C-alpha cells in the first residue's frame, strides 16, 4: 500500500527568521521568488522540477515563537507534512511541528508531530 500524498503541506518552525527560512526554501527548489510581503505575511513562488508551488509564510503564530510555512500544492518533494517537518528540522536545526493526521472530520485538532534532533513524538499542542 502506498502512502496517500497530502494535498498541501504545512509545518510550523520554531524560532527561525525569514532569512533562514528563505535559505532553506532556496535549497529545496530550483527557483525562489518572493511575490508578496507585508507585516508578518510573506508569499513566494518556488519551482520544483516542472512545477511552480505557491508558498505562504506567516510569522509569529501560535505563541509568537512559531512560523507557519504552507506549501499550497501537492507538487513538493514530500508525501506528508511530517516528511517536510523532518527535512526542515534537520536543515534548520530547530523544532518543527505539523498536524498528526490531516484535516479530516473526526481528527483531533490538537494532535501534532513534534520533530526535533532526529526524533518524532506525538504531542497535544494547545495554544
Beta strands, then each sheet from edge to edge (+ up, - down):
strand 1: 9-14
strand 2: 31-38
strand 3: 41-48
strand 4: 51-61
strand 5: 66-71
strand 6: 96-99
strand 7: 111-116
strand 8: 119-124
sheet 1: 2+ 3- 4+ 5- 1+ 6- 7+ 8-
end
